[in-house]
């Protein structure tokens, strides 16, 4: 049986008369974290929308496991694939714990939410909140939190789904360096546990620690592979117009601005 969890097969997307994703093919394997990187306007978030089924491709196909994504019911797909948006929506008056508990809806349905079924999911919700470091915010209103705190709450909601595929659009946005490091470790542990992660990232030093980098520019996939691959590093420097320098420190690659 294949370990391929998600497959984008020559997918394209248009915005008006402009092609914003141009025949991109990319697959995610169980147990790996792929960081999607590139400059603003490269098509990264649009590609993630295609992967999540939130946008239909103009051409090409998206497969979830061994079936075309369109063949999955909405609820079944939600159990297989969790999505963290770039700027997540949420009811400002909701308590943090209730927001995270929404991640269990694909397993219970709306009729069970707020009832006795919540107790059976308490361990999962508590674990997700601990992973995202939001336990202390459990009784706070979402609207009273900072942008970084809200981002961590919505990540906890995605983790609570326990979906084997996680799609994360700028998961480290609005976070300070300690929380960026913490959540990068959460993503690494999720991959080690067998999940497949695809994350859009602008934090290049952290992206370089992913299993593979998918470098995008002008809607195309320019390179795909680990940071140790010279062709990936070359594509990364070129797509950012050589404004960065990639250096190896203690056996790990990192990025510095070239001033």
N, C-alpha and C positions, 0 to 999 in steps of 0.2 A: 504494500500500500504506500502511496506517495506521501512524503512529508510536506508537500506543497500546500500551503494554507490559503494563499491568495495569488491570483495570476492576472496581470493586466497584459492583454495580447494585442499589440499594435493599436492602442487606443488613441483617439484624437478627440479634441474638443474645440469648438469655435465660439468666439464672442463677436457677434455681428459678422462681418466679412473677414475677420482676422482669426487665424489659427493660433490658439494659445497652448494647446498640447498637440504635438505632432508625432503620431505613430510611435508611441512609447510602449515598450514591452518590459515588464518587470515582474518578478515573482518573489514571494515571501515564503521562507521555509520555517517549519516549526523550530523554535529555539534560537531564532536569530533576531537581531535588531538592525534595521536598515535606516540610516539617516539620510533624508532627502535634503540636499543643499543646493544653493545657487543664489544669484542676485534677485532683488525684487523684480517681479514681472516675468520670472523664468517659467512660470506655470506650475510651481510646486503645489500650492493649495488647490488649484484646479485638478491636478492629478490625484490628490488625496480625496477630493469630492467624488471623482470617478471611482476610486477604489472603494469608497464607502457606499456607493450606490445612490448618492444624493444628486448626481448628475449623470444623465445618460450619455454615453459616448456618441459622437457623430459617426465614428467608424471604429471597428475593433470590438473586442469582448472583454468582460471582466468575469473571472471564475472565482468562486468561493469554494474551496475544497475541490471536490470532483464534480461539481455542478455549476452551470452558468448562474451568475448572481440573480438574474431575473427569475430563476426557477424556485428561489427560496421565498417563503412567505415572509412578511415583514417581521413577525414575531420570532420566527426561527432564525432569520438573519441577525436579529438583534441579540440573540443568544450566542451567535458565532463571532460577531464583530462589534466592538465597542469604539465609539468615536468621541474624540475630544476636539471641539471646535476652537478656532483661534480666539474668538471672543464669545465664550459660552453665554447663552441666555439663561435666565433663571428668575423665579419669583423672589423679589427682594425681601418679602416678608417671611419666606420659608426658613425654618431652622436648618442649620447645617446638616444635622443627622438625617432629617427628612430628605434633603437634597441627595445625599449619598445613598439613601435607601431607594431612591428612584432607579438606581442601577439594578435593582433586583426585579423590576417590573417585567422584563422579558421572561422571567422564570415563573412569575405569579399571575400577571395580568392586573388590570386596573381594579377589578372587583375585590382583590385581596389586599390592595394597598391600604394601609392604615388600620387593618384588622389584626386578627390573631396570627395570621401568617407572617407578620413582621417579626415576631419573636423567633421563629425558626431560622431567620436570616441574620439575626443579630451578630453572630460570630463573624459572618462574612463582612458585614458593614463595619464592625469594629476593626477587623484586620485591615480593610481598605483605608479606613481613617488613620490607622497607625502608620501604614505605609506612606501615606501622603502627609503625615505629621499635622493632622487637623483635629486630633482628639480633644484638645483643649477648647476648640471652637464649637463643639457639638451643639451647645444650646444657644449659640449666637444666631442672629438673623443674617441671612446672606447679604442683604443690602448694606449692612454696617461694616462689612469686611473690606480690606484693601484689595486692590487688583490682584496682587500676588496670592493673598489668602483665598480669594475666590477661585483662582486658577488651581490651587491645590485641592480645594473642595471638589471641583469638577473632575479633576484627575481621580480622586477617591471614588467618585460616582462611576467613572469608567472602569476602574479596577474592580468595583463591587459587582459588575456584570459577570466577571469571571469568564469573559469571552476569550477564545483562543487567539483571536486577532485583535490587536489594538492599533488604531489609527489616530495619531496625535499631531495636531496642527499647532506648532510652536508651543509645546508643553512647558517650556522654561521661561516663556515671556512673563515679564513683571516680577520675576523672582530675584531675590538677592543671591549672591554667590553661594552662601551656605546651603540655601534651599535648592539652588541649581545642582549643586553637588549631590545633595540628598536624593533628589528625584532622578538624577542620572543613574544613581545606584539602584533606585527602584526599577527603572527600565531595564537595567542589566539583570537584576534578579528575576524580573518577569520573563525575560528571554531564557534565562537558565532553567526556569520552571517549565519551559516548553512552549510559551506563547510566541507569536510572531508579531513584531512591532515595526511599524513604518511611521517615522516622525519627521515632520518638517522642522528644520532647525537653522537658526542663524548663529548659534553659539558654536563656532567652529572647533575650538579646543575640545569641547565635549562631543560634538559630532564625530570627530576623528577617533573617538574611542568605541564607536559602534562597530558591529561585525563587518558591515559593508556601508560604503557611501554611494549614493546615487546622485551624481552631479548633473544638474539641469541648467540649460541656458537657452533662451529664446524658444521655449516649448519643447526642446529635444533633450533626450537622455544622452549626455556626452560621454559619461564614463560610469562604470559600476564595478565596485570591488572594495577590498580593504584598504586602509590607509597605507599599508606597506607596499601597495602596487604603485610603481612609479608613474604609470599612465593615469591613474586616478589623481595623484598629487599634481601632475602637470595640468590636467583638465581643471582642477580646482583653482590653481593659480591663474590660469588663463581666463576662466569665467569671471573672476573677480579683478580682471585687468591688472594682474600682478601687484595689487595693493596689499597682498598678504605674503608672508614668507612662512614656509612649512619647515619645521626643524624637529629633529629627533632628540628627545631628552629622556635619559634613563630607559631607553628602549621603547618609548611611546612618542607618537607624532603629535605635535601641537602647532597652533597657528599664531603668528605675531603680525601686527600691522607693519607694513613697510613704509617708513616715514621719509 
